[in-house]
Amino acid sequence: MIRDLVSALDYSMFAELALALFVVAFATMTYGTLRLSKNASDRFASIPLSDDVEDPRP
């Protein structure tokens, strides 16, 4: 019974939905990255070089 149900499902829509979710997530991360100020970008870049625990966000 479950095998019949699973074989009747059309998975092609899920592939397109997954691609759309990926594109939205990628665009959101790209927008957030491009929106960073120069000062915040420099502070994020200096995190691996410092021994202090500091919040790079203003």
C-alpha positions, 0 to 999 in steps of 0.5 A, spaced: 500 500 500 505 504 501 509 502 495 503 504 491 502 511 494 510 512 493 510 510 486 504 514 484 507 521 487 510 526 482 517 528 485 519 533 479 516 538 483 520 537 489 526 538 485 524 545 482 522 547 489 529 545 492 532 549 486 528 555 488 529 555 495 537 554 494 536 560 489 532 564 494 537 562 500 543 564 495 540 571 493 539 572 501 546 571 503 549 575 497 545 581 499 547 580 506 554 580 504 554 586 499 550 590 504 556 589 510 560 596 511 567 596 510 568 597 517 564 590 519 568 587 513 574 588 516 572 586 523 570 579 520 576 578 517 580 580 523 577 574 527 582 569 526 588 573 527 586 576 534 586 572 541 580 576 544 573 574 544 569 580 540 563 581 537 564 583 530 557 586 529 556 594 531 
